[in-house]
Each structure stands twice: as C-alpha cells, then as structure tokens.
C-alpha cells in the first residue's frame, strides 16, 4: 500500500505533462492538415535521380 504514495502523484504528473504537450501541439498547428501529407505523396512529381 505504500507504493500508492508514490504512484498516484507520479501518474497525475505524467498525465498533466501529456495533456500539456497535447495542448501545445494543438496550438502549434500540428493537426491542421491531416490529409495533405497523404495526398501530397500521390501528386508530387518525381525528381530525376542525378
């Protein structure tokens, strides 16, 4: 039972850090163009290998 004294605050801190990183990525625009990269590979012209 003594492990809960360490594990509960640790899990809360890790959850808050994860939520903070997710919110930061939202504000940074990481999820703005989800389909662009998937379609871009289909329509880009190949560059000659030289």
PQR file of N, CA, C, O and H, with PARSE charges and radii, in Angstrom:
ATOM      1  N   UNK A   1       0.811  -1.207   0.000 -0.4000 1.5000
ATOM      2  CA  UNK A   1       0.000   0.000   0.000 -0.0000 2.0000
ATOM      3  C   UNK A   1       0.852   1.268   0.000  0.5500 1.7000
ATOM      4  O   UNK A   1       0.385   2.329  -0.414 -0.5500 1.4000
ATOM      5  N   UNK A   2       2.073   1.162   0.453 -0.4000 1.5000
ATOM      6  CA  UNK A   2       2.925   2.344   0.480 -0.0000 2.0000
ATOM      7  C   UNK A   2       3.328   2.795  -0.921  0.5500 1.7000
ATOM      8  O   UNK A   2       3.723   3.944  -1.118 -0.5500 1.4000
ATOM      9  H   UNK A   2       2.452   0.300   0.789  0.4000 1.0000
ATOM     10  N   UNK A   3       3.229   1.897  -1.885 -0.4000 1.5000
ATOM     11  CA  UNK A   3       3.589   2.272  -3.248 -0.0000 2.0000
ATOM     12  C   UNK A   3       2.635   3.322  -3.822  0.5500 1.7000
ATOM     13  O   UNK A   3       3.027   4.124  -4.670 -0.5500 1.4000
ATOM     14  H   UNK A   3       2.909   0.964  -1.725  0.4000 1.0000
ATOM     15  N   UNK A   4       1.391   3.312  -3.360 -0.4000 1.5000
ATOM     16  CA  UNK A   4       0.412   4.274  -3.859 -0.0000 2.0000
ATOM     17  C   UNK A   4       0.809   5.702  -3.522  0.5500 1.7000
ATOM     18  O   UNK A   4       0.431   6.633  -4.233 -0.5500 1.4000
ATOM     19  H   UNK A   4       1.073   2.660  -2.671  0.4000 1.0000
ATOM     20  N   UNK A   5       1.557   5.884  -2.462 -0.4000 1.5000
ATOM     21  CA  UNK A   5       2.002   7.231  -2.081 -0.0000 2.0000
ATOM     22  C   UNK A   5       2.887   7.815  -3.167  0.5500 1.7000
ATOM     23  O   UNK A   5       2.909   9.030  -3.361 -0.5500 1.4000
ATOM     24  H   UNK A   5       1.864   5.128  -1.884  0.4000 1.0000
ATOM     25  N   UNK A   6       3.617   6.962  -3.878 -0.4000 1.5000
ATOM     26  CA  UNK A   6       4.496   7.428  -4.944 -0.0000 2.0000
ATOM     27  C   UNK A   6       3.839   7.338  -6.319  0.5500 1.7000
ATOM     28  O   UNK A   6       4.065   8.196  -7.172 -0.5500 1.4000
ATOM     29  H   UNK A   6       3.599   5.975  -3.720  0.4000 1.0000
ATOM     30  N   UNK A   7       3.039   6.315  -6.533 -0.4000 1.5000
ATOM     31  CA  UNK A   7       2.498   6.069  -7.862 -0.0000 2.0000
ATOM     32  C   UNK A   7       1.364   7.021  -8.238  0.5500 1.7000
ATOM     33  O   UNK A   7       1.274   7.425  -9.397 -0.5500 1.4000
ATOM     34  H   UNK A   7       2.856   5.618  -5.840  0.4000 1.0000
ATOM     35  N   UNK A   8       0.514   7.386  -7.313 -0.4000 1.5000
ATOM     36  CA  UNK A   8      -0.603   8.275  -7.631 -0.0000 2.0000
ATOM     37  C   UNK A   8      -0.110   9.661  -8.028  0.5500 1.7000
ATOM     38  O   UNK A   8      -0.544  10.166  -9.063 -0.5500 1.4000
ATOM     39  H   UNK A   8       0.587   7.058  -6.372  0.4000 1.0000
ATOM     40  N   UNK A   9       0.776  10.309  -7.262 -0.4000 1.5000
ATOM     41  CA  UNK A   9       1.271  11.615  -7.718 -0.0000 2.0000
ATOM     42  C   UNK A   9       2.077  11.519  -9.018  0.5500 1.7000
ATOM     43  O   UNK A   9       2.010  12.413  -9.861 -0.5500 1.4000
ATOM     44  H   UNK A   9       1.129   9.898  -6.421  0.4000 1.0000
ATOM     45  N   UNK A  10       2.834  10.434  -9.175 -0.4000 1.5000
ATOM     46  CA  UNK A  10       3.601  10.262 -10.403 -0.0000 2.0000
ATOM     47  C   UNK A  10       2.672  10.140 -11.604  0.5500 1.7000
ATOM     48  O   UNK A  10       2.940  10.746 -12.641 -0.5500 1.4000
ATOM     49  H   UNK A  10       2.889   9.708  -8.490  0.4000 1.0000
ATOM     50  N   UNK A  11       1.604   9.386 -11.498 -0.4000 1.5000
ATOM     51  CA  UNK A  11       0.670   9.238 -12.613 -0.0000 2.0000
ATOM     52  C   UNK A  11      -0.054  10.551 -12.899  0.5500 1.7000
ATOM     53  O   UNK A  11      -0.314  10.870 -14.060 -0.5500 1.4000
ATOM     54  H   UNK A  11       1.387   8.894 -10.655  0.4000 1.0000
ATOM     55  N   UNK A  12      -0.380  11.312 -11.861 -0.4000 1.5000
ATOM     56  CA  UNK A  12      -1.012  12.609 -12.087 -0.0000 2.0000
ATOM     57  C   UNK A  12      -0.072  13.571 -12.798  0.5500 1.7000
ATOM     58  O   UNK A  12      -0.487  14.292 -13.706 -0.5500 1.4000
ATOM     59  H   UNK A  12      -0.169  11.053 -10.919  0.4000 1.0000
ATOM     60  N   UNK A  13       1.186  13.584 -12.392 -0.4000 1.5000
ATOM     61  CA  UNK A  13       2.170  14.467 -13.035 -0.0000 2.0000
ATOM     62  C   UNK A  13       2.365  14.064 -14.494  0.5500 1.7000
ATOM     63  O   UNK A  13       2.392  14.927 -15.371 -0.5500 1.4000
ATOM     64  H   UNK A  13       1.522  12.999 -11.655  0.4000 1.0000
ATOM     65  N   UNK A  14       2.499  12.775 -14.764 -0.4000 1.5000
ATOM     66  CA  UNK A  14       2.663  12.322 -16.141 -0.0000 2.0000
ATOM     67  C   UNK A  14       1.430  12.628 -16.989  0.5500 1.7000
ATOM     68  O   UNK A  14       1.562  12.977 -18.161 -0.5500 1.4000
ATOM     69  H   UNK A  14       2.477  12.074 -14.052  0.4000 1.0000
ATOM     70  N   UNK A  15       0.254  12.503 -16.420 -0.4000 1.5000
ATOM     71  CA  UNK A  15      -0.967  12.850 -17.146 -0.0000 2.0000
ATOM     72  C   UNK A  15      -1.044  14.327 -17.472  0.5500 1.7000
ATOM     73  O   UNK A  15      -1.442  14.706 -18.573 -0.5500 1.4000
ATOM     74  H   UNK A  15       0.147  12.219 -15.467  0.4000 1.0000
ATOM     75  N   UNK A  16      -0.665  15.161 -16.520 -0.4000 1.5000
ATOM     76  CA  UNK A  16      -0.682  16.609 -16.748 -0.0000 2.0000
ATOM     77  C   UNK A  16       0.353  16.998 -17.793  0.5500 1.7000
ATOM     78  O   UNK A  16       0.089  17.852 -18.640 -0.5500 1.4000
ATOM     79  H   UNK A  16      -0.342  14.853 -15.625  0.4000 1.0000
ATOM     80  N   UNK A  17       1.535  16.376 -17.739 -0.4000 1.5000
ATOM     81  CA  UNK A  17       2.566  16.651 -18.754 -0.0000 2.0000
ATOM     82  C   UNK A  17       2.085  16.222 -20.135  0.5500 1.7000
ATOM     83  O   UNK A  17       2.272  16.955 -21.106 -0.5500 1.4000
ATOM     84  H   UNK A  17       1.750  15.683 -17.051  0.4000 1.0000
ATOM     85  N   UNK A  18       1.475  15.057 -20.237 -0.4000 1.5000
ATOM     86  CA  UNK A  18       0.950  14.589 -21.520 -0.0000 2.0000
ATOM     87  C   UNK A  18      -0.140  15.493 -22.059  0.5500 1.7000
ATOM     88  O   UNK A  18      -0.174  15.788 -23.253 -0.5500 1.4000
ATOM     89  H   UNK A  18       1.323  14.462 -19.448  0.4000 1.0000
ATOM     90  N   UNK A  19      -1.028  15.934 -21.183 -0.4000 1.5000
ATOM     91  CA  UNK A  19      -2.085  16.860 -21.601 -0.0000 2.0000
ATOM     92  C   UNK A  19      -1.488  18.185 -22.050  0.5500 1.7000
ATOM     93  O   UNK A  19      -1.932  18.765 -23.041 -0.5500 1.4000
ATOM     94  H   UNK A  19      -1.000  15.694 -20.213  0.4000 1.0000
ATOM     95  N   UNK A  20      -0.492  18.662 -21.332 -0.4000 1.5000
ATOM     96  CA  UNK A  20       0.171  19.912 -21.712 -0.0000 2.0000
ATOM     97  C   UNK A  20       0.844  19.816 -23.074  0.5500 1.7000
ATOM     98  O   UNK A  20       0.761  20.743 -23.879 -0.5500 1.4000
ATOM     99  H   UNK A  20      -0.131  18.191 -20.527  0.4000 1.0000
ATOM    100  N   UNK A  21       1.509  18.693 -23.332 -0.4000 1.5000
ATOM    101  CA  UNK A  21       2.149  18.508 -24.636 -0.0000 2.0000
ATOM    102  C   UNK A  21       1.123  18.396 -25.755  0.5500 1.7000
ATOM    103  O   UNK A  21       1.345  18.902 -26.856 -0.5500 1.4000
ATOM    104  H   UNK A  21       1.577  17.940 -22.678  0.4000 1.0000
ATOM    105  N   UNK A  22       0.008  17.742 -25.482 -0.4000 1.5000
ATOM    106  CA  UNK A  22      -1.048  17.644 -26.488 -0.0000 2.0000
ATOM    107  C   UNK A  22      -1.637  19.021 -26.797  0.5500 1.7000
ATOM    108  O   UNK A  22      -1.852  19.355 -27.962 -0.5500 1.4000
ATOM    109  H   UNK A  22      -0.172  17.331 -24.588  0.4000 1.0000
ATOM    110  N   UNK A  23      -1.897  19.818 -25.764 -0.4000 1.5000
ATOM    111  CA  UNK A  23      -2.444  21.153 -25.995 -0.0000 2.0000
ATOM    112  C   UNK A  23      -1.436  22.042 -26.716  0.5500 1.7000
ATOM    113  O   UNK A  23      -1.820  22.859 -27.553 -0.5500 1.4000
ATOM    114  H   UNK A  23      -1.722  19.546 -24.817  0.4000 1.0000
ATOM    115  N   UNK A  24      -0.156  21.892 -26.399 -0.4000 1.5000
ATOM    116  CA  UNK A  24       0.879  22.650 -27.094 -0.0000 2.0000
ATOM    117  C   UNK A  24       0.894  22.285 -28.583  0.5500 1.7000
ATOM    118  O   UNK A  24       1.012  23.164 -29.436 -0.5500 1.4000
ATOM    119  H   UNK A  24       0.156  21.229 -25.719  0.4000 1.0000
ATOM    120  N   UNK A  25       0.774  20.990 -28.892 -0.4000 1.5000
ATOM    121  CA  UNK A  25       0.786  20.579 -30.292 -0.0000 2.0000
ATOM    122  C   UNK A  25      -0.452  21.087 -31.032  0.5500 1.7000
ATOM    123  O   UNK A  25      -0.379  21.382 -32.225 -0.5500 1.4000
ATOM    124  H   UNK A  25       0.678  20.276 -28.199  0.4000 1.0000
ATOM    125  N   UNK A  26      -1.577  21.191 -30.344 -0.4000 1.5000
ATOM    126  CA  UNK A  26      -2.764  21.767 -30.977 -0.0000 2.0000
ATOM    127  C   UNK A  26      -2.542  23.226 -31.326  0.5500 1.7000
ATOM    128  O   UNK A  26      -2.877  23.662 -32.428 -0.5500 1.4000
ATOM    129  H   UNK A  26      -1.637  20.951 -29.375  0.4000 1.0000
ATOM    130  N   UNK A  27      -1.976  23.985 -30.391 -0.4000 1.5000
ATOM    131  CA  UNK A  27      -1.728  25.409 -30.638 -0.0000 2.0000
ATOM    132  C   UNK A  27      -0.647  25.627 -31.685  0.5500 1.7000
ATOM    133  O   UNK A  27      -0.657  26.644 -32.378 -0.5500 1.4000
ATOM    134  H   UNK A  27      -1.704  23.631 -29.497  0.4000 1.0000
ATOM    135  N   UNK A  28       0.285  24.690 -31.811 -0.4000 1.5000
ATOM    136  CA  UNK A  28       1.372  24.820 -32.781 -0.0000 2.0000
ATOM    137  C   UNK A  28       0.922  24.447 -34.193  0.5500 1.7000
ATOM    138  O   UNK A  28       1.686  24.614 -35.143 -0.5500 1.4000
ATOM    139  H   UNK A  28       0.293  23.864 -31.248  0.4000 1.0000
ATOM    140  N   UNK A  29      -0.296  23.946 -34.344 -0.4000 1.5000
ATOM    141  CA  UNK A  29      -0.835  23.642 -35.666 -0.0000 2.0000
ATOM    142  C   UNK A  29      -0.417  22.292 -36.202  0.5500 1.7000
ATOM    143  O   UNK A  29      -0.384  22.109 -37.419 -0.5500 1.4000
ATOM    144  H   UNK A  29      -0.917  23.810 -33.571  0.4000 1.0000
ATOM    145  N   UNK A  30      -0.100  21.349 -35.355 -0.4000 1.5000
ATOM    146  CA  UNK A  30       0.334  20.034 -35.812 -0.0000 2.0000
ATOM    147  C   UNK A  30      -0.796  19.235 -36.447  0.5500 1.7000
ATOM    148  O   UNK A  30      -0.528  18.307 -37.209 -0.5500 1.4000
ATOM    149  H   UNK A  30      -0.126  21.498 -34.366  0.4000 1.0000
ATOM    150  N   UNK A  31      -2.024  19.559 -36.163 -0.4000 1.5000
ATOM    151  CA  UNK A  31      -3.165  18.793 -36.655 -0.0000 2.0000
ATOM    152  C   UNK A  31      -3.990  19.573 -37.668  0.5500 1.7000
ATOM    153  O   UNK A  31      -5.158  19.248 -37.879 -0.5500 1.4000
ATOM    154  H   UNK A  31      -2.242  20.313 -35.543  0.4000 1.0000
ATOM    155  N   UNK A  32      -3.424  20.580 -38.292 -0.4000 1.5000
ATOM    156  CA  UNK A  32      -4.182  21.418 -39.208 -0.0000 2.0000
ATOM    157  C   UNK A  32      -4.468  20.733 -40.545  0.5500 1.7000
ATOM    158  O   UNK A  32      -5.581  20.822 -41.063 -0.5500 1.4000
ATOM    159  H   UNK A  32      -2.475  20.845 -38.121  0.4000 1.0000
ATOM    160  N   UNK A  33      -3.466  20.051 -41.104 -0.4000 1.5000
ATOM    161  CA  UNK A  33      -3.607  19.472 -42.433 -0.0000 2.0000
ATOM    162  C   UNK A  33      -3.326  17.980 -42.369  0.5500 1.7000
ATOM    163  O   UNK A  33      -2.229  17.538 -42.709 -0.5500 1.4000
ATOM    164  H   UNK A  33      -2.561  19.978 -40.684  0.4000 1.0000
ATOM    165  N   UNK A  34      -4.307  17.206 -41.938 -0.4000 1.5000
ATOM    166  CA  UNK A  34      -4.095  15.776 -41.771 -0.0000 2.0000
ATOM    167  C   UNK A  34      -4.093  15.024 -43.095  0.5500 1.7000
ATOM    168  O   UNK A  34      -3.399  14.016 -43.224 -0.5500 1.4000
ATOM    169  H   UNK A  34      -5.198  17.565 -41.662  0.4000 1.0000
ATOM    170  N   UNK A  35      -4.848  15.490 -44.074 -0.4000 1.5000
ATOM    171  CA  UNK A  35      -4.935  14.794 -45.352 -0.0000 2.0000
ATOM    172  C   UNK A  35      -3.888  15.279 -46.346  0.5500 1.7000
ATOM    173  O   UNK A  35      -3.654  14.621 -47.360 -0.5500 1.4000
ATOM    174  H   UNK A  35      -5.412  16.310 -43.968  0.4000 1.0000
ATOM    175  N   UNK A  36      -3.272  16.382 -46.084 -0.4000 1.5000
ATOM    176  CA  UNK A  36      -2.322  16.949 -47.042 -0.0000 2.0000
ATOM    177  C   UNK A  36      -1.136  16.054 -47.313  0.5500 1.7000
ATOM    178  O   UNK A  36      -0.771  15.859 -48.472 -0.5500 1.4000
ATOM    179  H   UNK A  36      -3.461  16.917 -45.260  0.4000 1.0000
ATOM    180  N   UNK A  37      -0.528  15.509 -46.293 -0.4000 1.5000
ATOM    181  CA  UNK A  37       0.649  14.662 -46.490 -0.0000 2.0000
ATOM    182  C   UNK A  37       0.273  13.365 -47.200  0.5500 1.7000
ATOM    183  O   UNK A  37       1.050  12.856 -48.008 -0.5500 1.4000
ATOM    184  H   UNK A  37      -0.824  15.667 -45.351  0.4000 1.0000
ATOM    185  N   UNK A  38      -0.889  12.837 -46.913 -0.4000 1.5000
ATOM    186  CA  UNK A  38      -1.314  11.596 -47.555 -0.0000 2.0000
ATOM    187  C   UNK A  38      -1.574  11.810 -49.050  0.5500 1.7000
ATOM    188  O   UNK A  38      -1.303  10.921 -49.856 -0.5500 1.4000
ATOM    189  H   UNK A  38      -1.520  13.250 -46.257  0.4000 1.0000
ATOM    190  N   UNK A  39      -2.091  12.967 -49.419 -0.4000 1.5000
ATOM    191  CA  UNK A  39      -2.365  13.244 -50.825 -0.0000 2.0000
ATOM    192  C   UNK A  39      -1.147  13.801 -51.539  0.5500 1.7000
ATOM    193  O   UNK A  39      -1.003  13.607 -52.747 -0.5500 1.4000
ATOM    194  H   UNK A  39      -2.311  13.689 -48.764  0.4000 1.0000
ATOM    195  N   UNK A  40      -0.278  14.479 -50.829 -0.4000 1.5000
ATOM    196  CA  UNK A  40       0.889  15.109 -51.434 -0.0000 2.0000
ATOM    197  C   UNK A  40       1.814  14.075 -52.063  0.5500 1.7000
ATOM    198  O   UNK A  40       2.412  14.335 -53.108 -0.5500 1.4000
ATOM    199  H   UNK A  40      -0.395  14.636 -49.849  0.4000 1.0000
ATOM    200  N   UNK A  41       1.936  12.926 -51.448 -0.4000 1.5000
ATOM    201  CA  UNK A  41       2.828  11.903 -51.997 -0.0000 2.0000
ATOM    202  C   UNK A  41       2.293  11.344 -53.304  0.5500 1.7000
ATOM    203  O   UNK A  41       3.064  10.845 -54.124 -0.5500 1.4000
ATOM    204  H   UNK A  41       1.450  12.716 -50.599  0.4000 1.0000
ATOM    205  N   UNK A  42       1.004  11.419 -53.508 -0.4000 1.5000
ATOM    206  CA  UNK A  42       0.423  10.902 -54.743 -0.0000 2.0000
ATOM    207  C   UNK A  42       0.577  11.868 -55.909  0.5500 1.7000
ATOM    208  O   UNK A  42       0.632  11.429 -57.058 -0.5500 1.4000
ATOM    209  H   UNK A  42       0.377  11.825 -52.842  0.4000 1.0000
ATOM    210  N   UNK A  43       0.649  13.173 -55.648 -0.4000 1.5000
ATOM    211  CA  UNK A  43       0.606  14.156 -56.718 -0.0000 2.0000
ATOM    212  C   UNK A  43       1.926  14.873 -56.957  0.5500 1.7000
ATOM    213  O   UNK A  43       2.027  15.638 -57.916 -0.5500 1.4000
ATOM    214  H   UNK A  43       0.604  13.530 -54.714  0.4000 1.0000
ATOM    215  N   UNK A  44       2.936  14.659 -56.132 -0.4000 1.5000
ATOM    216  CA  UNK A  44       4.221  15.299 -56.378 -0.0000 2.0000
ATOM    217  C   UNK A  44       4.892  14.646 -57.560  0.5500 1.7000
ATOM    218  O   UNK A  44       4.813  13.432 -57.748 -0.5500 1.4000
ATOM    219  H   UNK A  44       2.853  14.037 -55.353  0.4000 1.0000
ATOM    220  N   UNK A  45       5.558  15.469 -58.359 -0.4000 1.5000
ATOM    221  CA  UNK A  45       6.280  14.926 -59.492 -0.0000 2.0000
ATOM    222  C   UNK A  45       7.590  14.345 -59.019  0.5500 1.7000
ATOM    223  O   UNK A  45       8.237  14.880 -58.119 -0.5500 1.4000
ATOM    224  H   UNK A  45       5.623  16.455 -58.206  0.4000 1.0000
ATOM    225  N   UNK A  46       7.974  13.244 -59.637 -0.4000 1.5000
ATOM    226  CA  UNK A  46       9.244  12.618 -59.281 -0.0000 2.0000
ATOM    227  C   UNK A  46      10.395  13.460 -59.802  0.5500 1.7000
ATOM    228  O   UNK A  46      10.357  13.965 -60.924 -0.5500 1.4000
ATOM    229  H   UNK A  46       7.448  12.810 -60.369  0.4000 1.0000
ATOM    230  N   UNK A  47      11.408  13.602 -58.979 -0.4000 1.5000
ATOM    231  CA  UNK A  47      12.613  14.323 -59.393 -0.0000 2.0000
ATOM    232  C   UNK A  47      13.609  13.302 -59.901  0.5500 1.7000
ATOM    233  O   UNK A  47      13.752  12.232 -59.309 -0.5500 1.4000
ATOM    234  H   UNK A  47      11.439  13.191 -58.067  0.4000 1.0000
ATOM    235  N   UNK A  48      14.302  13.611 -60.989 -0.4000 1.5000
ATOM    236  CA  UNK A  48      15.259  12.640 -61.511 -0.0000 2.0000
ATOM    237  C   UNK A  48      16.414  12.437 -60.537  0.5500 1.7000
ATOM    238  O   UNK A  48      16.897  13.387 -59.921 -0.5500 1.4000
ATOM    239  H   UNK A  48      14.186  14.480 -61.470  0.4000 1.0000
ATOM    240  N   UNK A  49      16.845  11.195 -60.407 -0.4000 1.5000
ATOM    241  CA  UNK A  49      17.954  10.881 -59.513 -0.0000 2.0000
ATOM    242  C   UNK A  49      19.257  11.146 -60.250  0.5500 1.7000
ATOM    243  O   UNK A  49      19.670  10.345 -61.088 -0.5500 1.4000
ATOM    244  H   UNK A  49      16.453  10.423 -60.907  0.4000 1.0000
ATOM    245  N   UNK A  50      19.899  12.252 -59.948 -0.4000 1.5000
ATOM    246  CA  UNK A  50      21.171  12.556 -60.606 -0.0000 2.0000
ATOM    247  C   UNK A  50      22.185  13.061 -59.628  0.5500 1.7000
ATOM    248  O   UNK A  50      23.314  13.366 -60.012 -0.5500 1.4000
ATOM    249  H   UNK A  50      19.563  12.902 -59.267  0.4000 1.0000
TER
END
